[in-house]
Protein backbone atom coordinates (compact mmCIF):
# COMPACT_ATOMS: atom_id res chain seq x y z
CA UNK A 1 0.00 0.00 0.00
CA UNK A 2 1.20 3.50 -0.86
CA UNK A 3 2.70 5.33 2.16
CA UNK A 4 1.50 8.77 3.14
CA UNK A 5 4.86 10.50 2.85
CA UNK A 6 3.33 13.97 2.86
CA UNK A 7 0.55 13.75 5.42
CA UNK A 8 2.13 11.56 8.05
CA UNK A 9 5.79 12.44 8.30
CA UNK A 10 5.41 14.39 11.50
CA UNK A 11 4.13 13.98 15.02
CA UNK A 12 1.44 16.63 14.70
CA UNK A 13 -1.02 16.06 11.89
CA UNK A 14 -3.94 18.28 11.05
CA UNK A 15 -6.72 16.40 9.31
CA UNK A 16 -10.46 16.45 8.90
CA UNK A 17 -8.98 19.51 9.20
CA UNK A 18 -5.55 19.90 7.90
CA UNK A 19 -1.98 20.46 7.18
CA UNK A 20 1.10 19.34 9.05
CA UNK A 21 3.63 20.78 11.46
CA UNK A 22 7.23 19.87 12.24
CA UNK A 23 7.05 20.13 16.02
CA UNK A 24 4.50 18.99 18.57
CA UNK A 25 4.16 20.72 21.91
CA UNK A 26 3.23 17.59 23.85
CA UNK A 27 6.24 15.43 24.78
CA UNK A 28 5.98 11.80 23.64
CA UNK A 29 4.95 9.28 26.31
CA UNK A 30 7.78 7.88 28.41
CA UNK A 31 6.02 4.51 28.43
CA UNK A 32 3.27 2.94 26.33
CA UNK A 33 1.56 1.21 29.23
CA UNK A 34 -2.11 1.99 29.69
CA UNK A 35 -1.24 4.64 32.29
CA UNK A 36 1.48 6.05 30.06
CA UNK A 37 -0.98 6.43 27.20
CA UNK A 38 -3.62 8.00 29.41
CA UNK A 39 -1.10 10.53 30.75
CA UNK A 40 0.04 11.43 27.24
CA UNK A 41 -3.54 11.90 26.06
CA UNK A 42 -4.41 14.08 29.06
CA UNK A 43 -1.28 16.22 28.57
CA UNK A 44 -2.14 16.63 24.88
CA UNK A 45 -5.66 17.77 25.73
CA UNK A 46 -4.25 20.41 28.07
CA UNK A 47 -1.96 21.55 25.24
CA UNK A 48 -4.20 21.31 22.18
CA UNK A 49 -7.88 21.12 23.09
CA UNK A 50 -9.72 24.12 21.68
CA UNK A 51 -11.49 24.65 25.00
CA UNK A 52 -8.52 23.75 27.21
CA UNK A 53 -9.32 26.72 29.45
CA UNK A 54 -12.43 24.78 30.60
CA UNK A 55 -10.51 21.68 31.70
CA UNK A 56 -9.92 21.35 35.47
CA UNK A 57 -6.25 21.41 36.42
CA UNK A 58 -6.60 18.40 38.72
CA UNK A 59 -7.86 15.72 36.31
CA UNK A 60 -6.57 12.31 37.37
CA UNK A 61 -5.85 9.53 34.88
CA UNK A 62 -6.82 6.96 37.53
CA UNK A 63 -10.44 8.02 37.08
CA UNK A 64 -10.50 6.64 33.53
CA UNK A 65 -10.02 3.04 32.43
CA UNK A 66 -8.52 3.65 28.98
CA UNK A 67 -7.23 6.51 26.79
CA UNK A 68 -10.45 6.26 24.76
CA UNK A 69 -12.60 6.64 27.86
CA UNK A 70 -10.49 9.54 29.08
CA UNK A 71 -10.92 11.50 25.85
CA UNK A 72 -14.65 10.83 25.68
CA UNK A 73 -15.40 11.64 29.32
CA UNK A 74 -13.15 14.70 29.59
CA UNK A 75 -14.35 16.35 26.37
CA UNK A 76 -18.04 15.63 26.90
CA UNK A 77 -18.02 16.50 30.62
CA UNK A 78 -15.83 19.59 30.66
CA UNK A 79 -16.08 20.85 27.08
CA UNK A 80 -18.81 23.35 26.14
CA UNK A 81 -22.49 22.39 26.27
CA UNK A 82 -25.30 23.48 23.96
CA UNK A 83 -28.61 25.02 25.05
CA UNK A 84 -30.02 21.56 25.77
CA UNK A 85 -27.08 20.66 28.01
CA UNK A 86 -25.58 18.26 25.48
CA UNK A 87 -21.85 18.30 24.70
CA UNK A 88 -20.82 20.43 21.73
CA UNK A 89 -17.71 18.32 21.16
CA UNK A 90 -18.82 14.99 19.71
CA UNK A 91 -15.67 14.58 17.70
CA UNK A 92 -12.49 14.04 19.77
CA UNK A 93 -11.26 10.44 19.83
CA UNK A 94 -8.32 8.03 20.00
CA UNK A 95 -7.89 5.59 17.13
CA UNK A 96 -5.52 3.53 15.03
CA UNK A 97 -2.79 5.42 13.16
CA UNK A 98 -2.72 2.78 10.41
CA UNK A 99 -6.48 3.02 9.88
CA UNK A 100 -6.21 6.82 9.91
CA UNK A 101 -3.53 6.80 7.22
CA UNK A 102 -5.40 4.22 5.19
CA UNK A 103 -8.58 6.28 5.16
CA UNK A 104 -7.16 9.75 4.49
CA UNK A 105 -4.54 8.51 2.04
CA UNK A 106 -6.32 5.74 0.16
CA UNK A 107 -9.99 6.31 0.98
CA UNK A 108 -9.97 2.80 2.44
CA UNK A 109 -11.23 1.15 5.62
CA UNK A 110 -12.17 -2.29 6.86
CA UNK A 111 -15.90 -2.86 7.00
CA UNK A 112 -19.00 -3.97 5.12
CA UNK A 113 -19.20 -1.01 2.74
CA UNK A 114 -22.46 0.84 3.30
CA UNK A 115 -24.05 3.80 5.03
CA UNK A 116 -27.27 3.49 7.03
CA UNK A 117 -29.85 5.23 9.17
CA UNK A 118 -32.50 3.96 11.57
CA UNK A 119 -36.10 4.40 10.49
CA UNK A 120 -38.83 4.55 13.15
CA UNK A 121 -36.48 2.61 15.48
CA UNK A 122 -37.51 -0.53 13.60
CA UNK A 123 -35.31 -1.05 10.54
CA UNK A 124 -31.87 -0.12 9.31
CA UNK A 125 -32.31 1.79 6.05
CA UNK A 126 -29.47 1.45 3.55
CA UNK A 127 -28.75 4.95 2.26
CA UNK A 128 -25.59 4.34 0.22
CA UNK A 129 -23.50 1.36 -0.90
CA UNK A 130 -19.85 1.51 -1.97
CA UNK A 131 -19.06 -0.27 -5.23
CA UNK A 132 -17.30 -3.64 -5.01
CA UNK A 133 -17.62 -3.68 -1.21
CA UNK A 134 -18.82 -6.78 0.68
CA UNK A 135 -22.26 -5.15 0.98
CA UNK A 136 -22.31 -4.29 -2.73
CA UNK A 137 -21.31 -7.81 -3.72
CA UNK A 138 -23.97 -9.22 -1.37
CA UNK A 139 -26.68 -7.29 -3.21
CA UNK A 140 -27.29 -4.31 -0.93
CA UNK A 141 -28.94 -1.34 -2.65
CA UNK A 142 -29.97 2.13 -1.54
CA UNK A 143 -33.44 1.95 -0.02
CA UNK A 144 -33.20 -1.63 1.21
CA UNK A 145 -34.39 -2.17 4.80
CA UNK A 146 -32.35 -4.44 7.07
CA UNK A 147 -34.69 -5.91 9.68
CA UNK A 148 -32.58 -8.67 11.25
CA UNK A 149 -28.89 -9.15 12.05
CA UNK A 150 -27.82 -12.73 12.72
CA UNK A 151 -31.46 -13.56 13.45
CA UNK A 152 -32.00 -10.77 15.97
CA UNK A 153 -34.36 -7.97 14.97
CA UNK A 154 -32.99 -4.47 14.56
CA UNK A 155 -36.01 -3.22 16.53
CA UNK A 156 -35.01 -5.39 19.50
CA UNK A 157 -31.40 -4.19 19.44
CA UNK A 158 -32.48 -0.54 19.33
CA UNK A 159 -35.13 -1.04 22.04
CA UNK A 160 -32.76 -2.76 24.48
CA UNK A 161 -29.38 -1.18 23.69
CA UNK A 162 -30.20 2.01 21.80
CA UNK A 163 -28.88 2.92 18.39
CA UNK A 164 -25.37 2.55 19.86
CA UNK A 165 -26.08 -1.15 20.21
CA UNK A 166 -25.99 -1.50 16.44
CA UNK A 167 -22.52 0.02 16.32
CA UNK A 168 -21.38 -2.37 19.05
CA UNK A 169 -22.88 -5.27 17.11
CA UNK A 170 -20.89 -4.40 13.98
CA UNK A 171 -17.73 -3.88 16.02
CA UNK A 172 -18.09 -7.37 17.50
CA UNK A 173 -19.10 -9.29 14.36
CA UNK A 174 -16.90 -9.64 11.29
CA UNK A 175 -19.45 -11.81 9.46
CA UNK A 176 -23.14 -10.98 9.57
CA UNK A 177 -26.26 -12.60 8.18
CA UNK A 178 -28.40 -9.65 7.06
CA UNK A 179 -32.16 -10.14 6.59
CA UNK A 180 -33.20 -7.52 4.05
CA UNK A 181 -36.48 -6.22 2.59
CA UNK A 182 -36.38 -4.86 -0.94
CA UNK A 183 -38.42 -1.88 -2.09
CA UNK A 184 -41.03 -4.27 -3.55
CA UNK A 185 -41.39 -5.86 -0.06
CA UNK A 186 -39.77 -9.13 -1.11
CA UNK A 187 -37.05 -10.33 1.26
CA UNK A 188 -33.69 -12.05 1.06
CA UNK A 189 -30.78 -12.95 3.29
CA UNK A 190 -27.22 -11.84 2.57
CA UNK A 191 -24.13 -13.17 4.34
CA UNK A 192 -21.36 -10.56 4.30
CA UNK A 193 -17.88 -10.53 5.82
CA UNK A 194 -15.88 -7.37 6.49
CA UNK A 195 -13.17 -6.56 3.97
CA UNK A 196 -11.11 -3.64 2.71
CA UNK A 197 -13.50 -1.09 1.23
CA UNK A 198 -12.38 1.68 -1.11
CA UNK A 199 -14.51 4.82 -1.15
CA UNK A 200 -14.41 6.62 -4.50
CA UNK A 201 -14.70 10.28 -3.42
CA UNK A 202 -16.31 11.44 -6.69
CA UNK A 203 -18.51 8.54 -7.87
CA UNK A 204 -20.38 10.60 -10.47
CA UNK A 205 -20.28 13.92 -12.31
CA UNK A 206 -22.10 15.32 -15.35
CA UNK A 207 -23.43 18.48 -16.93
CA UNK A 208 -27.18 19.05 -17.06
CA UNK A 209 -28.97 21.16 -19.68
CA UNK A 210 -31.42 23.63 -18.14
CA UNK A 211 -32.79 25.31 -21.26
CA UNK A 212 -31.94 26.62 -24.74
CA UNK A 213 -29.33 29.35 -24.84
CA UNK A 214 -28.51 28.88 -21.14
CA UNK A 215 -25.21 27.38 -19.94
CA UNK A 216 -25.61 23.89 -18.46
CA UNK A 217 -25.19 23.32 -14.73
CA UNK A 218 -22.42 21.06 -13.44
CA UNK A 219 -23.28 18.25 -11.01
CA UNK A 220 -20.80 16.35 -8.83
CA UNK A 221 -21.48 13.85 -6.07
CA UNK A 222 -18.71 14.21 -3.47
CA UNK A 223 -18.54 11.57 -0.74
CA UNK A 224 -15.56 12.47 1.45
CA UNK A 225 -12.52 14.79 1.65
CA UNK A 226 -9.59 12.41 1.19
CA UNK A 227 -6.39 12.76 -0.83
CA UNK A 228 -7.58 10.55 -3.71
CA UNK A 229 -9.82 13.48 -4.71
CA UNK A 230 -6.55 15.25 -5.57
CA UNK A 231 -4.94 12.56 -7.72
CA UNK A 232 -7.91 10.58 -9.06
CA UNK A 233 -6.59 7.18 -8.00
CA UNK A 234 -9.51 4.85 -8.65
CA UNK A 235 -11.79 7.54 -10.09
CA UNK A 236 -12.17 11.16 -11.13
CA UNK A 237 -10.35 13.97 -9.36
CA UNK A 238 -11.22 17.66 -9.08
CA UNK A 239 -9.18 18.57 -12.15
CA UNK A 240 -11.08 16.06 -14.29
CA UNK A 241 -14.43 17.36 -13.06
CA UNK A 242 -13.75 21.06 -13.47
CA UNK A 243 -12.06 20.62 -16.85
CA UNK A 244 -15.32 19.08 -18.08
CA UNK A 245 -17.36 21.87 -16.49
CA UNK A 246 -15.24 24.57 -18.12
CA UNK A 247 -15.40 22.87 -21.52
CA UNK A 248 -19.21 22.83 -21.26
CA UNK A 249 -19.42 26.52 -20.28
CA UNK A 250 -20.73 25.85 -16.77
CA UNK A 251 -21.35 28.83 -14.46
CA UNK A 252 -23.42 27.17 -11.72
CA UNK A 253 -22.28 24.08 -9.82
CA UNK A 254 -24.29 21.56 -7.81
CA UNK A 255 -22.18 19.63 -5.29
CA UNK A 256 -23.98 16.73 -3.68
CA UNK A 257 -22.51 16.37 -0.17
CA UNK A 258 -25.61 15.04 1.57
CA UNK A 259 -23.65 12.33 3.44
CA UNK A 260 -20.19 13.92 3.36
CA UNK A 261 -18.95 14.20 6.94
CA UNK A 262 -15.75 16.01 5.98
CA UNK A 263 -12.09 15.01 5.98
CA UNK A 264 -8.88 16.81 5.10
CA UNK A 265 -8.81 20.59 5.23
CA UNK A 266 -6.19 20.53 2.46
CA UNK A 267 -8.80 18.87 0.24
CA UNK A 268 -11.38 21.48 1.22
CA UNK A 269 -8.96 24.27 0.36
CA UNK A 270 -8.23 22.65 -3.01
CA UNK A 271 -11.94 22.33 -3.81
CA UNK A 272 -12.31 25.98 -2.82
CA UNK A 273 -9.62 26.88 -5.36
CA UNK A 274 -11.49 25.09 -8.14
CA UNK A 275 -14.78 26.72 -7.17
CA UNK A 276 -13.60 30.24 -6.40
CA UNK A 277 -9.97 30.66 -7.39
CA UNK A 278 -10.62 32.04 -10.89
CA UNK A 279 -12.23 35.30 -9.72
CA UNK A 280 -10.94 35.44 -6.15
CA UNK A 281 -7.28 34.48 -6.32
CA UNK A 282 -5.42 36.02 -3.36
CA UNK A 283 -8.59 36.69 -1.36
CA UNK A 284 -9.41 35.01 1.95
CA UNK A 285 -10.88 31.51 1.78
CA UNK A 286 -10.90 30.78 5.52
CA UNK A 287 -9.32 31.60 8.87
CA UNK A 288 -8.12 28.96 11.34
CA UNK A 289 -7.94 29.76 15.05
CA UNK A 290 -6.44 27.61 17.82
CA UNK A 291 -6.65 28.00 21.60
CA UNK A 292 -4.88 30.91 23.28
CA UNK A 293 -1.79 28.81 24.03
CA UNK A 294 -1.31 27.72 20.42
CA UNK A 295 -2.66 30.80 18.61
CA UNK A 296 0.59 32.72 18.07
CA UNK A 297 2.25 29.77 16.35
CA UNK A 298 -0.63 28.06 14.58
CA UNK A 299 -3.38 30.55 13.69
CA UNK A 300 -3.48 31.01 9.94
CA UNK A 301 -5.39 32.34 6.96
CA UNK A 302 -5.85 30.40 3.72
CA UNK A 303 -6.23 32.30 0.46
CA UNK A 304 -7.80 31.26 -2.83
CA UNK A 305 -5.29 30.16 -5.47
CA UNK A 306 -6.16 30.19 -9.16
CA UNK A 307 -5.55 26.81 -10.77
CA UNK A 308 -5.53 25.77 -14.41
CA UNK A 309 -9.14 24.58 -14.27
CA UNK A 310 -10.50 26.96 -11.65
CA UNK A 311 -14.09 27.87 -12.47
CA UNK A 312 -15.68 31.30 -12.32
CA UNK A 313 -18.54 29.97 -10.19
CA UNK A 314 -21.58 32.26 -10.14
CA UNK A 315 -23.95 30.08 -8.11
CA UNK A 316 -23.00 27.18 -5.82
CA UNK A 317 -25.82 24.82 -4.87
CA UNK A 318 -24.97 22.36 -2.09
CA UNK A 319 -27.19 19.33 -1.56
CA UNK A 320 -26.96 18.69 2.17
CA UNK A 321 -28.40 16.78 5.09
CA UNK A 322 -27.82 16.52 8.82
CA UNK A 323 -24.84 14.31 7.89
CA UNK A 324 -23.12 17.10 5.93
CA UNK A 325 -20.33 18.24 8.23
CA UNK A 326 -16.87 19.64 8.87
CA UNK A 327 -14.91 20.19 5.63
CA UNK A 328 -18.20 20.15 3.67
CA UNK A 329 -19.46 23.03 5.79
CA UNK A 330 -16.08 24.76 5.56
CA UNK A 331 -16.27 24.89 1.75
CA UNK A 332 -19.90 26.00 1.80
CA UNK A 333 -19.35 28.71 4.41
CA UNK A 334 -16.14 29.96 2.77
CA UNK A 335 -17.85 30.47 -0.62
CA UNK A 336 -20.73 32.49 0.84
CA UNK A 337 -18.88 35.85 0.65
CA UNK A 338 -18.08 35.30 -3.04
CA UNK A 339 -20.92 33.41 -4.74
CA UNK A 340 -24.69 32.94 -4.64
CA UNK A 341 -24.70 29.92 -2.32
CA UNK A 342 -27.81 27.78 -1.82
CA UNK A 343 -28.25 24.83 0.54
CA UNK A 344 -30.82 22.29 -0.65
CA UNK A 345 -32.20 19.42 1.42
CA UNK A 346 -31.74 20.05 5.14
CA UNK A 347 -29.67 22.00 7.65
CA UNK A 348 -26.10 20.77 7.80
CA UNK A 349 -24.68 18.97 10.86
CA UNK A 350 -22.93 21.90 12.55
CA UNK A 351 -19.19 21.32 12.94
CA UNK A 352 -17.33 24.64 12.56
CA UNK A 353 -14.30 23.11 14.29
CA UNK A 354 -11.54 20.70 13.34
CA UNK A 355 -9.13 18.21 14.81
CA UNK A 356 -5.40 17.79 14.81
CA UNK A 357 -3.87 14.33 14.79
CA UNK A 358 -1.13 13.50 17.30
CA UNK A 359 0.38 10.05 16.91
CA UNK A 360 1.90 8.12 19.81
CA UNK A 361 2.99 4.61 20.80
CA UNK A 362 3.61 3.31 17.25
CA UNK A 363 0.01 2.81 16.10
CA UNK A 364 -2.13 5.22 18.08
CA UNK A 365 -3.47 8.61 17.11
CA UNK A 366 -5.27 11.20 19.20
CA UNK A 367 -7.60 13.52 17.32
CA UNK A 368 -8.72 16.27 19.71
CA UNK A 369 -10.89 19.13 18.54
CA UNK A 370 -8.27 21.87 18.34
CA UNK A 371 -9.38 24.75 16.11
CA UNK A 372 -12.32 26.68 14.73
CA UNK A 373 -12.74 28.12 11.24
CA UNK A 374 -14.41 31.25 9.91
CA UNK A 375 -14.94 32.67 6.43
CA UNK A 376 -13.73 35.99 5.03
CA UNK A 377 -16.61 37.76 6.79
CA UNK A 378 -15.59 36.27 10.13
CA UNK A 379 -18.66 34.02 10.20
CA UNK A 380 -18.36 30.66 12.00
CA UNK A 381 -19.69 28.96 15.14
CA UNK A 382 -22.56 27.33 13.24
CA UNK A 383 -22.96 24.55 15.79
CA UNK A 384 -26.65 24.31 14.86
CA UNK A 385 -25.68 23.77 11.24
CA UNK A 386 -25.75 26.00 8.19
CA UNK A 387 -29.44 26.73 7.52
CA UNK A 388 -31.19 25.17 4.55
CA UNK A 389 -32.50 27.54 1.86
CA UNK A 390 -34.66 25.01 0.01
CA UNK A 391 -35.97 22.15 2.19
CA UNK A 392 -36.34 18.83 0.38
CA UNK A 393 -36.84 15.37 1.86
CA UNK A 394 -34.21 12.78 0.97
CA UNK A 395 -35.97 9.91 -0.82
CA UNK A 396 -33.96 6.76 -0.11
CA UNK A 397 -35.96 4.85 -2.74
CA UNK A 398 -34.41 6.90 -5.55
CA UNK A 399 -30.72 6.62 -6.54
CA UNK A 400 -28.52 9.56 -5.57
CA UNK A 401 -28.22 11.96 -8.50
CA UNK A 402 -30.93 10.31 -10.61
CA UNK A 403 -33.00 12.59 -12.85
CA UNK A 404 -35.95 12.18 -10.47
CA UNK A 405 -33.91 12.56 -7.25
CA UNK A 406 -35.96 15.25 -5.42
CA UNK A 407 -32.84 17.02 -4.14
CA UNK A 408 -31.32 17.20 -7.60
CA UNK A 409 -34.65 18.27 -9.13
CA UNK A 410 -34.82 21.19 -6.69
CA UNK A 411 -31.16 22.11 -7.25
CA UNK A 412 -31.60 22.15 -11.03
CA UNK A 413 -34.73 24.27 -10.64
CA UNK A 414 -32.76 26.81 -8.60
CA UNK A 415 -30.07 26.90 -11.28
CA UNK A 416 -32.72 27.47 -13.95
CA UNK A 417 -34.99 29.94 -12.15
CA UNK A 418 -33.08 31.30 -9.15
CA UNK A 419 -35.89 30.12 -6.85
CA UNK A 420 -36.72 27.10 -4.72
CA UNK A 421 -39.58 25.07 -6.22
CA UNK A 422 -42.70 24.77 -4.07
CA UNK A 423 -43.00 21.40 -2.28
CA UNK A 424 -45.94 19.20 -3.26
CA UNK A 425 -46.91 18.25 0.30
CA UNK A 426 -45.94 20.54 3.16
CA UNK A 427 -46.11 20.68 6.92
CA UNK A 428 -44.61 23.09 9.47
CA UNK A 429 -41.76 25.23 8.12
CA UNK A 430 -42.52 23.97 4.62
CA UNK A 431 -41.43 20.42 5.48
CA UNK A 432 -43.16 17.27 4.34
CA UNK A 433 -46.15 16.50 6.54
CA UNK A 434 -45.10 14.71 9.73
CA UNK A 435 -47.69 11.95 9.37
CA UNK A 436 -46.07 10.65 6.17
CA UNK A 437 -42.46 11.31 7.13
CA UNK A 438 -40.61 8.47 8.90
CA UNK A 439 -38.48 9.23 11.93
CA UNK A 440 -34.86 9.05 10.78
CA UNK A 441 -31.89 8.76 13.13
CA UNK A 442 -28.22 8.40 12.26
CA UNK A 443 -25.68 6.33 14.23
CA UNK A 444 -22.99 7.77 16.49
CA UNK A 445 -19.92 8.13 14.29
CA UNK A 446 -17.18 8.96 16.80
CA UNK A 447 -14.34 6.44 16.96
CA UNK A 448 -12.75 6.04 13.54
CA UNK A 449 -11.97 8.29 10.60
CA UNK A 450 -14.17 6.31 8.18
CA UNK A 451 -17.18 6.54 10.46
CA UNK A 452 -16.73 10.16 11.50
CA UNK A 453 -15.96 11.59 8.07
CA UNK A 454 -17.79 9.21 5.72
CA UNK A 455 -20.47 7.58 7.87
CA UNK A 456 -19.04 4.30 6.56
CA UNK A 457 -19.67 0.89 8.16
TIRO-523426 format. One record per residue (C-alpha): x, y, z. Coordinates in steps of 0.2 Angstrom, whole numbers, padded with zeros to 4 digits, always signed. Layout:
residues N
XYZ/...
//
This chain:
residues 457
+0000+0000+0000/+0006+0018-0004/+0013+0027+0011/+0008+0044+0016/+0024+0053+0014/+0017+0070+0014/+0003+0069+0027/+0011+0058+0040/+0029+0062+0042/+0027+0072+0058/+0021+0070+0075/+0007+0083+0074/-0005+0080+0059/-0020+0091+0055/-0034+0082+0047/-0052+0082+0044/-0045+0098+0046/-0028+0099+0040/-0010+0102+0036/+0006+0097+0045/+0018+0104+0057/+0036+0099+0061/+0035+0101+0080/+0022+0095+0093/+0021+0104+0110/+0016+0088+0119/+0031+0077+0124/+0030+0059+0118/+0025+0046+0132/+0039+0039+0142/+0030+0023+0142/+0016+0015+0132/+0008+0006+0146/-0011+0010+0148/-0006+0023+0161/+0007+0030+0150/-0005+0032+0136/-0018+0040+0147/-0005+0053+0154/+0000+0057+0136/-0018+0060+0130/-0022+0070+0145/-0006+0081+0143/-0011+0083+0124/-0028+0089+0129/-0021+0102+0140/-0010+0108+0126/-0021+0107+0111/-0039+0106+0115/-0049+0121+0108/-0057+0123+0125/-0043+0119+0136/-0047+0134+0147/-0062+0124+0153/-0053+0108+0158/-0050+0107+0177/-0031+0107+0182/-0033+0092+0194/-0039+0079+0182/-0033+0062+0187/-0029+0048+0174/-0034+0035+0188/-0052+0040+0185/-0052+0033+0168/-0050+0015+0162/-0043+0018+0145/-0036+0033+0134/-0052+0031+0124/-0063+0033+0139/-0052+0048+0145/-0055+0057+0129/-0073+0054+0128/-0077+0058+0147/-0066+0073+0148/-0072+0082+0132/-0090+0078+0135/-0090+0082+0153/-0079+0098+0153/-0080+0104+0135/-0094+0117+0131/-0112+0112+0131/-0126+0117+0120/-0143+0125+0125/-0150+0108+0129/-0135+0103+0140/-0128+0091+0127/-0109+0091+0123/-0104+0102+0109/-0089+0092+0106/-0094+0075+0099/-0078+0073+0088/-0062+0070+0099/-0056+0052+0099/-0042+0040+0100/-0039+0028+0086/-0028+0018+0075/-0014+0027+0066/-0014+0014+0052/-0032+0015+0049/-0031+0034+0050/-0018+0034+0036/-0027+0021+0026/-0043+0031+0026/-0036+0049+0022/-0023+0043+0010/-0032+0029+0001/-0050+0032+0005/-0050+0014+0012/-0056+0006+0028/-0061-0011+0034/-0080-0014+0035/-0095-0020+0026/-0096-0005+0014/-0112+0004+0016/-0120+0019+0025/-0136+0017+0035/-0149+0026+0046/-0162+0020+0058/-0181+0022+0052/-0194+0023+0066/-0182+0013+0077/-0188-0003+0068/-0177-0005+0053/-0159-0001+0047/-0162+0009+0030/-0147+0007+0018/-0144+0025+0011/-0128+0022+0001/-0118+0007-0005/-0099+0008-0010/-0095-0001-0026/-0086-0018-0025/-0088-0018-0006/-0094-0034+0003/-0111-0026+0005/-0112-0021-0014/-0107-0039-0019/-0120-0046-0007/-0133-0036-0016/-0136-0022-0005/-0145-0007-0013/-0150+0011-0008/-0167+0010+0000/-0166-0008+0006/-0172-0011+0024/-0162-0022+0035/-0173-0030+0048/-0163-0043+0056/-0144-0046+0060/-0139-0064+0064/-0157-0068+0067/-0160-0054+0080/-0172-0040+0075/-0165-0022+0073/-0180-0016+0083/-0175-0027+0098/-0157-0021+0097/-0162-0003+0097/-0176-0005+0110/-0164-0014+0122/-0147-0006+0118/-0151+0010+0109/-0144+0015+0092/-0127+0013+0099/-0130-0006+0101/-0130-0007+0082/-0113+0000+0082/-0107-0012+0095/-0114-0026+0086/-0104-0022+0070/-0089-0019+0080/-0090-0037+0087/-0096-0046+0072/-0085-0048+0056/-0097-0059+0047/-0116-0055+0048/-0131-0063+0041/-0142-0048+0035/-0161-0051+0033/-0166-0038+0020/-0182-0031+0013/-0182-0024-0005/-0192-0009-0010/-0205-0021-0018/-0207-0029+0000/-0199-0046-0006/-0185-0052+0006/-0168-0060+0005/-0154-0065+0016/-0136-0059+0013/-0121-0066+0022/-0107-0053+0021/-0089-0053+0029/-0079-0037+0032/-0066-0033+0020/-0056-0018+0014/-0068-0005+0006/-0062+0008-0006/-0073+0024-0006/-0072+0033-0022/-0074+0051-0017/-0082+0057-0033/-0093+0043-0039/-0102+0053-0052/-0101+0070-0062/-0110+0077-0077/-0117+0092-0085/-0136+0095-0085/-0145+0106-0098/-0157+0118-0091/-0164+0127-0106/-0160+0133-0124/-0147+0147-0124/-0143+0144-0106/-0126+0137-0100/-0128+0119-0092/-0126+0117-0074/-0112+0105-0067/-0116+0091-0055/-0104+0082-0044/-0107+0069-0030/-0094+0071-0017/-0093+0058-0004/-0078+0062+0007/-0063+0074+0008/-0048+0062+0006/-0032+0064-0004/-0038+0053-0019/-0049+0067-0024/-0033+0076-0028/-0025+0063-0039/-0040+0053-0045/-0033+0036-0040/-0048+0024-0043/-0059+0038-0050/-0061+0056-0056/-0052+0070-0047/-0056+0088-0045/-0046+0093-0061/-0055+0080-0071/-0072+0087-0065/-0069+0105-0067/-0060+0103-0084/-0077+0095-0090/-0087+0109-0082/-0076+0123-0091/-0077+0114-0108/-0096+0114-0106/-0097+0133-0101/-0104+0129-0084/-0107+0144-0072/-0117+0136-0059/-0111+0120-0049/-0121+0108-0039/-0111+0098-0026/-0120+0084-0018/-0113+0082-0001/-0128+0075+0008/-0118+0062+0017/-0101+0070+0017/-0095+0071+0035/-0079+0080+0030/-0060+0075+0030/-0044+0084+0026/-0044+0103+0026/-0031+0103+0012/-0044+0094+0001/-0057+0107+0006/-0045+0121+0002/-0041+0113-0015/-0060+0112-0019/-0062+0130-0014/-0048+0134-0027/-0057+0125-0041/-0074+0134-0036/-0068+0151-0032/-0050+0153-0037/-0053+0160-0054/-0061+0177-0049/-0055+0177-0031/-0036+0172-0032/-0027+0180-0017/-0043+0183-0007/-0047+0175+0010/-0054+0158+0009/-0054+0154+0028/-0047+0158+0044/-0041+0145+0057/-0040+0149+0075/-0032+0138+0089/-0033+0140+0108/-0024+0155+0116/-0009+0144+0120/-0007+0139+0102/-0013+0154+0093/+0003+0164+0090/+0011+0149+0082/-0003+0140+0073/-0017+0153+0068/-0017+0155+0050/-0027+0162+0035/-0029+0152+0019/-0031+0161+0002/-0039+0156-0014/-0026+0151-0027/-0031+0151-0046/-0028+0134-0054/-0028+0129-0072/-0046+0123-0071/-0052+0135-0058/-0070+0139-0062/-0078+0157-0062/-0093+0150-0051/-0108+0161-0051/-0120+0150-0041/-0115+0136-0029/-0129+0124-0024/-0125+0112-0010/-0136+0097-0008/-0135+0093+0011/-0142+0084+0025/-0139+0083+0044/-0124+0072+0039/-0116+0086+0030/-0102+0091+0041/-0084+0098+0044/-0075+0101+0028/-0091+0101+0018/-0097+0115+0029/-0080+0124+0028/-0081+0124+0009/-0099+0130+0009/-0097+0144+0022/-0081+0150+0014/-0089+0152-0003/-0104+0162+0004/-0094+0179+0003/-0090+0177-0015/-0105+0167-0024/-0123+0165-0023/-0123+0150-0012/-0139+0139-0009/-0141+0124+0003/-0154+0111-0003/-0161+0097+0007/-0159+0100+0026/-0148+0110+0038/-0130+0104+0039/-0123+0095+0054/-0115+0110+0063/-0096+0107+0065/-0087+0123+0063/-0072+0116+0071/-0058+0103+0067/-0046+0091+0074/-0027+0089+0074/-0019+0072+0074/-0006+0068+0087/+0002+0050+0085/+0010+0041+0099/+0015+0023+0104/+0018+0017+0086/+0000+0014+0080/-0011+0026+0090/-0017+0043+0086/-0026+0056+0096/-0038+0068+0087/-0044+0081+0099/-0054+0096+0093/-0041+0109+0092/-0047+0124+0081/-0062+0133+0074/-0064+0141+0056/-0072+0156+0050/-0075+0163+0032/-0069+0180+0025/-0083+0189+0034/-0078+0181+0051/-0093+0170+0051/-0092+0153+0060/-0098+0145+0076/-0113+0137+0066/-0115+0123+0079/-0133+0122+0074/-0128+0119+0056/-0129+0130+0041/-0147+0134+0038/-0156+0126+0023/-0163+0138+0009/-0173+0125+0000/-0180+0111+0011/-0182+0094+0002/-0184+0077+0009/-0171+0064+0005/-0180+0050-0004/-0170+0034-0001/-0180+0024-0014/-0172+0035-0028/-0154+0033-0033/-0143+0048-0028/-0141+0060-0042/-0155+0052-0053/-0165+0063-0064/-0180+0061-0052/-0170+0063-0036/-0180+0076-0027/-0164+0085-0021/-0157+0086-0038/-0173+0091-0046/-0174+0106-0033/-0156+0111-0036/-0158+0111-0055/-0174+0121-0053/-0164+0134-0043/-0150+0135-0056/-0164+0137-0070/-0175+0150-0061/-0165+0156-0046/-0179+0151-0034/-0184+0136-0024/-0198+0125-0031/-0213+0124-0020/-0215+0107-0011/-0230+0096-0016/-0235+0091+0002/-0230+0103+0016/-0231+0103+0035/-0223+0115+0047/-0209+0126+0041/-0213+0120+0023/-0207+0102+0027/-0216+0086+0022/-0231+0082+0033/-0225+0074+0049/-0238+0060+0047/-0230+0053+0031/-0212+0057+0036/-0203+0042+0045/-0192+0046+0060/-0174+0045+0054/-0159+0044+0066/-0141+0042+0061/-0128+0032+0071/-0115+0039+0082/-0100+0041+0071/-0086+0045+0084/-0072+0032+0085/-0064+0030+0068/-0060+0041+0053/-0071+0032+0041/-0086+0033+0052/-0084+0051+0057/-0080+0058+0040/-0089+0046+0029/-0102+0038+0039/-0095+0021+0033/-0098+0004+0041/
//
